[in-house]
Amino acid sequence: MDKTEEQRRRAAVQTWLEAYGTPLYRYALVRVGQREIAEDLVQETLLGALRTTRPPDGRASEKTWLVGILKHKIVDHLRSRQRSPLDHCLDPELNDGDDIEAVVFRTDGRWREPTNAWGDPLKTLERKAFWRHLTTCLGRLPAAQSEIFALRELEELPMEDVARLAGVSVGNIYVLLHRARLALRLCLQQMGLGMDDVL
């Protein structure tokens, strides 16, 4: 690959990251439930898109194409996790011999990370709890409903792209979305989220 082609591809990856990074991340997070793994999967997706010899051919949008690559990365991740179930339980930040205080505090007793960089802890906790509950509830849906909800509501893909990826008609997408929303609302309410917090 010549230098101009490499520069063109790198620019394309930067454009994809800016345009689709957040929806790809949300999609991955719903599937794997761990922030770090979701971030890694998005990076692998963009690298995979960079390495491909053929960008989308016009039959699907770039976003649909990237979601397709991400889906394969997620499947690969889930398969590898099944082979070694303890890997996802390990905290990459700490080793067995690490002193937790040395990791969190400097030698002068101050926080390593300034507390004002943490944002509003209550809102952060609520956000994390909501995503954890949503992930749990999505896992309880039938696979087709969960997939379609994630593609349409979290990834914000057009209905036609969702229908093509799911292999069903647009009319069927509306039915499946309606059922998914009802089930998610009920599930989230059962987990203690009020009407203002749910879909």
N, C-alpha and C positions, 0 to 999 in steps of 0.2 A: 504494500500500500504506500503510495507516495505521500509526501508531507502535506500537500493541500487537501487530499482526501482525508487524512487523519485529522487535520484542523476542522474540516467540515463536519466530520462525525462527532468530534468533541463539542463543537458548537451545538450540534443537534441534541446531544445528551444534556447540555446545560439548559437548552430550551425545554426539553422534556421535564427536567427536574423542576424548573420554575412553573411550568404549566400544569403538570400532573403529579408532582411529588407528594403533595398533601393527600389527594384522593387515593393514590397508590398505597401510601402509608396506612391510611385508615382501613383500606380493604385488607391489607396484610395483618394489621393489628386485630381486626375482628376475627380473622382466621386462626392466628397463632396465639393471641392473648398476651404477648410479651413485647414491650416497646423495643428493646434492643434487637430482638430477632426480626421484628417487623422492619426496622430500619435497615438491617443487613439484607433482608430479602429485596427491599426496594433498590438498594445499591446493586445487588446482583442482577436485578431485572434491567437496570439501566446499562450495566456493563454487558449483559447479554444482548441488549438492543444495539449497543455500540459494535459488538463483534459480528452481528449478523451481516450477511452479504446482501440481503434484500430488505429494504425498508417496506412499510405497508404499500401495497400495490393499488390502493384506491378503493378496494372493496370494503375496507374497514377503516375507521378513523385511527389516528395515531394512538389515542387513548385506549381504544378497544384492543389494538395490537399490543400495547404495553401491558394491559390487564391480562391478556392471554399469556404473555411471557411470565408475568408474576404468578399466575395460577400454576404454571408448571414448576416454578421455583418453590411455591408453597407445598405442592404435592411432594416434591423431592425432599423438602425439609421434614414434612410429616413422616415420610417413609424412613428417613434416617433416624428420627426420634424414636420410632417404634423399635428400631434395631438396638438402640441404646437409651432406655427410658430414664436413666439417671442423669444424662448430660444436661437436660433442660432445667434440672433442679439446682445446679451449681451456680453460685454467684461469682461472676467473672471479676468482680471488684475486690474480693477478699480471698486470701489464701488461708489455709489452716493455721499457720503460725502468726498471722497478722494481728496486731493489737488494734482493736476497733477505735480506741481513743487516738492513736497515732494517725489513723486514716482520716478521722473527722476533725481533729484539732491540731493546730500548730504547736511548737514547743513552748510558746509563750501563753498557751491556754486559749487563744482565740480560735474561732471557727476557720477552717481552711477555705470554705466557701462563704462569702458574706451572706448573712441572713436576709438582707434586703433583696438579694438575687433570687430568693425562693418564691417571691410573689405572695399572694394571699393563700396561706396554708389551707384554710377552710374551703375556698373555692377549688383549689387544686385537689383536695381530698374528695370533694363532691364530684368533680370531673372524673377522677380515676374510678370512683365507686360506680358512677353511671356507666362508664365504658366497660367495667368489669361485669356489671349486671346485664348490659346489653349483649356482651359477648356470650354470657351464660344463656340468656334467652334465645339468641340466634342459634346456639348449639342445640336447643330443644326443638327448633322448628324442623319440619321436613327439609331435606337437603335442597330441593328445588326452590322452596320459598326463601330459605336463608340466602341462597346464592343470588336470587333475583332481587331480594331486598338490598343486599350489599352492593350489587352492581348499579341499581337504580338510585337508591337513597344515599349511600355512602360514596360511591364513585361518581354519581350524577351522570351516568351514561345516558344517551338518548334511548328512548323506548325501542327503536328499531335495532340498535346495537345489542341491547339486552336480549331482545327476542332472538336475534341471530346467534348470540353466544349460548343462550339456553336451549335453542332448537325448538322454540314454540312460537305461536302467533302473538302479535301485539295484544290482541284481545285477551288471550290467556294470561299475558303478563299482568294486565290490570286485575284480573281475578286473583292471581297468586299474590300480588302486592297487597290487595285488600285483606286477604286471609292472613298474610304475614303481619300486617299492621295490627289487626285485631288480636292476634295471638301474642305479639310483643307487648301491646298495651296491657293485656291481662297479666302476663308474666311479670312485667315491671311493677305493676300495681301490687302483685302478690309479694314482691321483694321490698315493698314499703315505699316506693316512689309515689308521690301524690300526682293528681291529675295534671298539675301545672308542669310537672317534670317529664311526663311521658309523651308519646307521639301524638 
